[in-house]
Amino acid sequence: MTSSSLLDRSRRAVWHPCTQMKSHETLPLVPLVRGEGIWLEDADGRRFIDGISAWWVNLFGHCNPRINDAIGEQLETLEHAMLAGFTHRPVVELSERLSALTGGALGHAFYASDGASATEIALKMSMHAWRNQGETGKSRFVSLAGSYHGETVGA
C-alpha cells in the first residue's frame, strides 16, 4: 500500500483524536511504518522523535526488546483475562511488587486499561471510600487547572 493510499483511507475511515478533520487539508497526517526507541519513521524513511511517548504510555521506547520478549512469552500462555472472578500469577506478582514499593501502605492494586479510565476509577473509589466511612456529603474533587487528566467526563 502506498503512503498516498493509506492517507486517503485514513482520512475516510479514522477520526483522529484531538483533531479537527478539516485541519488535515493543511496539516497532513504522517504515515508511520515503524518505531524504535524514541524514533518514529514514516514511509519515506524520515525519522521523528516521539517527544510525547505515544501519548505518555510508551515510556521505555518503541519496540523495546525486553518488553517485547515479556509480552511474547505471556501471549504464549495467557494473553488476557478479566480480574472479575479470576486471577493469575503475573497480576499477583505485579500487585505484590507495587505494594512493596509503598512499604505495604497500599495493600491492593486496581488495574485500568488507560489513564482516563484510571482517573474515572480513582474518582469512584474515592466516593465509595468516603461513603463507607459515613461521609455521604463529599462530592467535590481537586484537580490541577489546565492540566490533562484524560478524555472522559470525569477526567
Phi and psi in degrees as GROMACS dihedral restraints (atoms count N, CA, C in turn):
[ dihedral_restraints ]
;  ai    aj    ak    al  type     phi  dphi    fc
    3     4     5     6     1   -78.7    20    10
    4     5     6     7     1   160.1    20    10
    6     7     8     9     1   -59.7    20    10
    7     8     9    10     1   -41.6    20    10
    9    10    11    12     1   -61.7    20    10
   10    11    12    13     1   -43.9    20    10
   12    13    14    15     1   -63.8    20    10
   13    14    15    16     1   -43.1    20    10
   15    16    17    18     1   -62.1    20    10
   16    17    18    19     1   -44.0    20    10
   18    19    20    21     1   -63.8    20    10
   19    20    21    22     1   -42.5    20    10
   21    22    23    24     1   -60.9    20    10
   22    23    24    25     1   -46.5    20    10
   24    25    26    27     1   -63.9    20    10
   25    26    27    28     1   -39.7    20    10
   27    28    29    30     1   -63.8    20    10
   28    29    30    31     1   -44.9    20    10
   30    31    32    33     1   -61.4    20    10
   31    32    33    34     1   -33.2    20    10
   33    34    35    36     1   -81.1    20    10
   34    35    36    37     1   -27.7    20    10
   36    37    38    39     1  -115.7    20    10
   37    38    39    40     1   -21.1    20    10
   39    40    41    42     1  -114.1    20    10
   40    41    42    43     1   130.3    20    10
   42    43    44    45     1   -97.1    20    10
   43    44    45    46     1   103.5    20    10
   45    46    47    48     1   -75.0    20    10
   46    47    48    49     1   131.8    20    10
   48    49    50    51     1   -62.5    20    10
   49    50    51    52     1   151.4    20    10
   51    52    53    54     1    55.8    20    10
   52    53    54    55     1    33.8    20    10
   54    55    56    57     1  -139.9    20    10
   55    56    57    58     1   136.1    20    10
   57    58    59    60     1   -82.4    20    10
   58    59    60    61     1   127.0    20    10
   60    61    62    63     1   -56.4    20    10
   61    62    63    64     1   -35.2    20    10
   63    64    65    66     1   -64.5    20    10
   64    65    66    67     1   -27.2    20    10
   66    67    68    69     1   -65.6    20    10
   67    68    69    70     1   -18.6    20    10
   69    70    71    72     1   -68.5    20    10
   70    71    72    73     1   -15.6    20    10
   72    73    74    75     1   -70.1    20    10
   73    74    75    76     1   -34.2    20    10
   75    76    77    78     1  -107.9    20    10
   76    77    78    79     1   -22.1    20    10
   78    79    80    81     1  -125.3    20    10
   79    80    81    82     1    85.9    20    10
   81    82    83    84     1   -66.3    20    10
   82    83    84    85     1   153.7    20    10
   84    85    86    87     1   -67.4    20    10
   85    86    87    88     1   156.0    20    10
   87    88    89    90     1  -103.8    20    10
   88    89    90    91     1   119.3    20    10
   90    91    92    93     1   -80.8    20    10
   91    92    93    94     1    97.1    20    10
   93    94    95    96     1   -78.7    20    10
   94    95    96    97     1   146.1    20    10
   96    97    98    99     1  -122.3    20    10
   97    98    99   100     1   -20.3    20    10
   99   100   101   102     1  -164.2    20    10
  100   101   102   103     1   166.0    20    10
  102   103   104   105     1  -144.1    20    10
  103   104   105   106     1   147.2    20    10
  105   106   107   108     1  -152.5    20    10
  106   107   108   109     1   124.6    20    10
  108   109   110   111     1    61.0    20    10
  109   110   111   112     1  -128.0    20    10
  111   112   113   114     1   -85.6    20    10
  112   113   114   115     1    -3.6    20    10
  114   115   116   117     1   -97.7    20    10
  115   116   117   118     1   139.9    20    10
  117   118   119   120     1  -114.2    20    10
  118   119   120   121     1   144.8    20    10
  120   121   122   123     1  -127.4    20    10
  121   122   123   124     1   137.2    20    10
  123   124   125   126     1   -93.5    20    10
  124   125   126   127     1   178.8    20    10
  126   127   128   129     1   -64.9    20    10
  127   128   129   130     1   -18.8    20    10
  129   130   131   132     1   -96.1    20    10
  130   131   132   133     1     6.1    20    10
  132   133   134   135     1    86.3    20    10
  133   134   135   136     1     1.6    20    10
  135   136   137   138     1   -72.3    20    10
  136   137   138   139     1   141.9    20    10
  138   139   140   141     1  -111.3    20    10
  139   140   141   142     1   144.2    20    10
  141   142   143   144     1  -130.0    20    10
  142   143   144   145     1   137.2    20    10
  144   145   146   147     1   -75.1    20    10
  145   146   147   148     1   127.4    20    10
  147   148   149   150     1   -83.5    20    10
  148   149   150   151     1    82.7    20    10
  150   151   152   153     1   -72.0    20    10
  151   152   153   154     1    -9.5    20    10
  153   154   155   156     1  -118.1    20    10
  154   155   156   157     1    17.6    20    10
  156   157   158   159     1    49.9    20    10
  157   158   159   160     1    52.7    20    10
  159   160   161   162     1    51.5    20    10
  160   161   162   163     1    49.5    20    10
  162   163   164   165     1    66.9    20    10
  163   164   165   166     1    47.8    20    10
  165   166   167   168     1    71.0    20    10
  166   167   168   169     1    16.1    20    10
  168   169   170   171     1  -114.8    20    10
  169   170   171   172     1    -5.1    20    10
  171   172   173   174     1  -114.0    20    10
  172   173   174   175     1    58.4    20    10
  174   175   176   177     1   -64.0    20    10
  175   176   177   178     1   -24.3    20    10
  177   178   179   180     1  -104.2    20    10
  178   179   180   181     1    14.2    20    10
  180   181   182   183     1    88.9    20    10
  181   182   183   184     1   163.4    20    10
  183   184   185   186     1   -76.6    20    10
  184   185   186   187     1   143.4    20    10
  186   187   188   189     1    54.5    20    10
  187   188   189   190     1    41.5    20    10
  189   190   191   192     1   -66.0    20    10
  190   191   192   193     1   119.5    20    10
  192   193   194   195     1   -58.0    20    10
  193   194   195   196     1   -40.7    20    10
  195   196   197   198     1   -64.5    20    10
  196   197   198   199     1   -43.9    20    10
  198   199   200   201     1   -68.5    20    10
  199   200   201   202     1   -43.9    20    10
  201   202   203   204     1   -59.5    20    10
  202   203   204   205     1   -41.4    20    10
  204   205   206   207     1   -63.5    20    10
  205   206   207   208     1   -44.0    20    10
  207   208   209   210     1   -64.5    20    10
  208   209   210   211     1   -41.5    20    10
  210   211   212   213     1   -64.3    20    10
  211   212   213   214     1   -45.8    20    10
  213   214   215   216     1   -59.6    20    10
  214   215   216   217     1   -43.3    20    10
  216   217   218   219     1   -62.9    20    10
  217   218   219   220     1   -43.6    20    10
  219   220   221   222     1   -67.0    20    10
  220   221   222   223     1   -37.5    20    10
  222   223   224   225     1   -61.5    20    10
  223   224   225   226     1   -25.6    20    10
  225   226   227   228     1   -69.9    20    10
  226   227   228   229     1   -22.6    20    10
  228   229   230   231     1  -115.8    20    10
  229   230   231   232     1   -44.0    20    10
  231   232   233   234     1  -160.4    20    10
  232   233   234   235     1   105.8    20    10
  234   235   236   237     1   -78.9    20    10
  235   236   237   238     1   -31.9    20    10
  237   238   239   240     1  -165.3    20    10
  238   239   240   241     1   143.1    20    10
  240   241   242   243     1  -151.2    20    10
  241   242   243   244     1   134.2    20    10
  243   244   245   246     1   -68.4    20    10
  244   245   246   247     1   151.5    20    10
  246   247   248   249     1   -94.2    20    10
  247   248   249   250     1     2.7    20    10
  249   250   251   252     1   -81.5    20    10
  250   251   252   253     1    95.5    20    10
  252   253   254   255     1    93.6    20    10
  253   254   255   256     1    -2.4    20    10
  255   256   257   258     1  -131.8    20    10
  256   257   258   259     1   163.2    20    10
  258   259   260   261     1  -150.5    20    10
  259   260   261   262     1   169.1    20    10
  261   262   263   264     1  -159.1    20    10
  262   263   264   265     1   160.7    20    10
  264   265   266   267     1   -54.3    20    10
  265   266   267   268     1   -49.4    20    10
  267   268   269   270     1   -58.5    20    10
  268   269   270   271     1   -40.0    20    10
  270   271   272   273     1   -71.6    20    10
  271   272   273   274     1   -34.5    20    10
  273   274   275   276     1   -66.5    20    10
  274   275   276   277     1   -46.1    20    10
  276   277   278   279     1   -63.1    20    10
  277   278   279   280     1   -43.1    20    10
  279   280   281   282     1   -64.7    20    10
  280   281   282   283     1   -42.7    20    10
  282   283   284   285     1   -61.9    20    10
  283   284   285   286     1   -40.7    20    10
  285   286   287   288     1   -64.4    20    10
  286   287   288   289     1   -41.3    20    10
  288   289   290   291     1   -63.4    20    10
  289   290   291   292     1   -42.9    20    10
  291   292   293   294     1   -63.8    20    10
  292   293   294   295     1   -42.0    20    10
  294   295   296   297     1   -62.6    20    10
  295   296   297   298     1   -41.5    20    10
  297   298   299   300     1   -62.2    20    10
  298   299   300   301     1   -34.3    20    10
  300   301   302   303     1   -63.5    20    10
  301   302   303   304     1   -24.0    20    10
  303   304   305   306     1   -97.7    20    10
  304   305   306   307     1    10.2    20    10
  306   307   308   309     1    66.4    20    10
  307   308   309   310     1    22.3    20    10
  309   310   311   312     1    85.6    20    10
  310   311   312   313     1    -1.4    20    10
  312   313   314   315     1   -63.4    20    10
  313   314   315   316     1   -34.3    20    10
  315   316   317   318     1  -108.0    20    10
  316   317   318   319     1   108.1    20    10
  318   319   320   321     1   -87.1    20    10
  319   320   321   322     1   -16.0    20    10
  321   322   323   324     1  -132.5    20    10
  322   323   324   325     1   150.2    20    10
  324   325   326   327     1  -114.8    20    10
  325   326   327   328     1   139.4    20    10
  327   328   329   330     1  -119.2    20    10
  328   329   330   331     1   133.2    20    10
  330   331   332   333     1  -108.0    20    10
  331   332   333   334     1   143.3    20    10
  333   334   335   336     1  -128.0    20    10
  334   335   336   337     1   161.9    20    10
  336   337   338   339     1   -86.8    20    10
  337   338   339   340     1   -14.4    20    10
  339   340   341   342     1  -163.2    20    10
  340   341   342   343     1   172.5    20    10
  342   343   344   345     1   -65.2    20    10
  343   344   345   346     1   -39.1    20    10
  345   346   347   348     1   -64.5    20    10
  346   347   348   349     1   -42.7    20    10
  348   349   350   351     1   -64.5    20    10
  349   350   351   352     1   -38.8    20    10
  351   352   353   354     1   -62.5    20    10
  352   353   354   355     1   -38.9    20    10
  354   355   356   357     1   -63.4    20    10
  355   356   357   358     1   -46.8    20    10
  357   358   359   360     1   -59.2    20    10
  358   359   360   361     1   -45.1    20    10
  360   361   362   363     1   -63.3    20    10
  361   362   363   364     1   -42.2    20    10
  363   364   365   366     1   -61.9    20    10
  364   365   366   367     1   -40.3    20    10
  366   367   368   369     1   -62.3    20    10
  367   368   369   370     1   -46.2    20    10
  369   370   371   372     1   -64.3    20    10
  370   371   372   373     1   -44.0    20    10
  372   373   374   375     1   -63.6    20    10
  373   374   375   376     1   -38.2    20    10
  375   376   377   378     1   -63.2    20    10
  376   377   378   379     1   -46.2    20    10
  378   379   380   381     1   -60.7    20    10
  379   380   381   382     1   -44.1    20    10
  381   382   383   384     1   -65.3    20    10
  382   383   384   385     1   -39.9    20    10
  384   385   386   387     1   -61.3    20    10
  385   386   387   388     1   -44.8    20    10
  387   388   389   390     1   -65.2    20    10
  388   389   390   391     1   -42.0    20    10
  390   391   392   393     1   -63.1    20    10
  391   392   393   394     1   -39.2    20    10
  393   394   395   396     1   -63.7    20    10
  394   395   396   397     1   -22.6    20    10
  396   397   398   399     1   -95.9    20    10
  397   398   399   400     1     8.2    20    10
  399   400   401   402     1    85.4    20    10
  400   401   402   403     1     4.0    20    10
  402   403   404   405     1   -92.9    20    10
  403   404   405   406     1    85.5    20    10
  405   406   407   408     1   -86.1    20    10
  406   407   408   409     1   -11.8    20    10
  408   409   410   411     1   -88.7    20    10
  409   410   411   412     1    -3.9    20    10
  411   412   413   414     1   -82.4    20    10
  412   413   414   415     1   114.4    20    10
  414   415   416   417     1  -140.6    20    10
  415   416   417   418     1    13.0    20    10
  417   418   419   420     1  -114.6    20    10
  418   419   420   421     1   151.5    20    10
  420   421   422   423     1  -128.3    20    10
  421   422   423   424     1   152.1    20    10
  423   424   425   426     1   -97.4    20    10
  424   425   426   427     1   136.2    20    10
  426   427   428   429     1  -142.5    20    10
  427   428   429   430     1   161.9    20    10
  429   430   431   432     1   -84.3    20    10
  430   431   432   433     1   118.8    20    10
  432   433   434   435     1   -60.9    20    10
  433   434   435   436     1   133.8    20    10
  435   436   437   438     1    76.3    20    10
  436   437   438   439     1     6.7    20    10
  438   439   440   441     1   -96.8    20    10
  439   440   441   442     1   160.9    20    10
  441   442   443   444     1   -93.7    20    10
  442   443   444   445     1   126.4    20    10
  444   445   446   447     1  -125.0    20    10
  445   446   447   448     1     9.1    20    10
  447   448   449   450     1   120.3    20    10
  448   449   450   451     1  -176.1    20    10
  450   451   452   453     1  -119.9    20    10
  451   452   453   454     1    32.9    20    10
  453   454   455   456     1  -111.1    20    10
  454   455   456   457     1   172.5    20    10
  456   457   458   459     1   -60.1    20    10
  457   458   459   460     1   -46.1    20    10
  459   460   461   462     1   -70.5    20    10
  460   461   462   463     1   -29.3    20    10
